[in-house]
Amino acid sequence: MTFVSVMWSVWGLTVLVMAVMFLYRSRLTKDEADQIFLDDSFKSEQTAQQAIAEKVKRFQPLIRVSEIVAAVATLFVIGYYVNDIINQFK
């Protein structure tokens, strides 16, 4: 396996992991309400919303890490090809 195919495989894997994390977060927040109910009869609704918000809050650092890793991998791929172009003109 050549270096380029390994590089593209690693990049594709990092982007795939990031996409899966975004999909999971959107699946979590799908049921989150956009309104706050002030009536006492909606206490269970509020606790469910708080549980969803807590899950998203715990998951957010993992999404940040996957974004950073995907960005670094993308910059590496771009840098590799820029370096290749520069070396071809020498």
ZIJOZI-V376045 format. One record per run of one state. SS is the DSSP state (@ for helix, = for strand, . for the rest). FROM is the first residue (numbers start at 1). LEN is the number of residues. If there is no record, write none. Layout:
ss->{SS,SS}
from->{FROM,FROM}
len->{LEN,LEN}
This chain:
ss->{.,@,.,@,.}
from->{1,3,30,40,89}
len->{2,27,10,49,2}
